[in-house]
Amino acid sequence: MEATILRLSLSSFNPDNALFCEREKEMEQHVKRGLAVRLGALALLAATMAGCTGVRVPRAWQPLLEEVRAFEQRIGFRKTATFVEFSEEQGRVPFCGHVSRLYLPYSYEDPAILWYDVATERECRAHADGADVYFGTVEVLGEAGAAVSPEVLAVQLQRFLYLVVHEDCHEQFEFPYGIEEALCNLIAYKAMARFSEEKYGPEAREYIAIQRYASRESERTRAIRTHYEQLAGYYAQYERKDMSAEALLQERSRVFGRAERALAWKRGSLNNVGMANEMTYSRHYPLLESVYDALGRDLARTVAFFKRVDAIKPSQKKVMEEHDIASKDSLDFIRAYETEIVRTIEAALAGATRR
């Protein structure tokens, strides 16, 4: 499976699921504390949460998309070729990945994960041979030229905004996916929140739903790191032969259970492929968010900063030469390239904040 297909196929958790309502009471308290919404808006929020139906994409979606694109250009995005046409034929896109239960991948790019181009979960599991299996479908293929489809329009409003901004963000930069996924999530969440404030205002259902989504997803992204790092500690012990395979899998099961409860995911849904995918979006998120904070939480300034970093980052060839790496497809290169980009970000931020 191509990396560009994989990228959007696995991008960010979609809250349109049976467990969505379980976290609403907690998020209501967050909105009350953090957004200082007036009593009338809180009453509307309570009514919205009672039904847990969310806010749908309007039937006249083209004007909304035009407004989002105008907002994107104000924060420094250039125009993209994504979501400019409508297609009835695009349909949902399946993904299927396998990895050994005794190996914790670094990210969704880790070559240890085997990605298969199959249409059904049954076909996906037929290849497993005892490995972890990660199968699902998403609304759209992550590539330039992807069309708006009935599947895209069927999601909740906040998911629609996320898809548009996140995918448009990918066309602004040429970072490795381990950096760019986290960056585009950061920009998407902050842009969604700002756009909803400008367009809807704090008393609107749309505003509350979008703010809740952006806040929850940011918190979830940070939480993923904690669970992944716990797993990584156990796998390191196993690799040093300080832990048996049986003990490793027992501890893994406990970590997955805690993560599923904390994140309101279906019991038994997590495995090593899923954790590696989630970590792709989470590993560098705190660093990138700290850049946004250091730049005054200014979206336009943040976009301009990362475009500058993109322009001055080391080339892949230079990283391979300096680290004596033979293949761009190797895990050594994936790790080394991300490390060099992080160093470039930190150096550029030091310069930007001294001015």
Secondary structure, DSSP 4 states (H G I P E B T S, - for coil): --HHHHHHHT-S----STTGGGGHHHHHHHHHHHH---HHHHHHHHHHHHHT---BPPSSHHHHHHHHHHHHHHTTPPP-STT-SB-SS---EEEEEEE-TT---SSTT-TTSEE---SSHHHHHHT-TTSEEEEEEESS--STTPPB-HHHHTSBHHHHHHHHHHHHHHTT----HHHHHHHHHHHHHHHHHHHHHHHT-TTSHHHHHHHHHHHHHHHHHHHHHHHHHHHHHHHHHHHTTSS-HHHHHHHHHHHHHHHHHHHTPPTT---HHHHHHHHHHHTTHHHHHHHHHHTTT-HHHHHHHHHHHHHHSPPHHHHHHHTT---TTSHHHHHHHHHHHHHHHHHHHHHHHH-
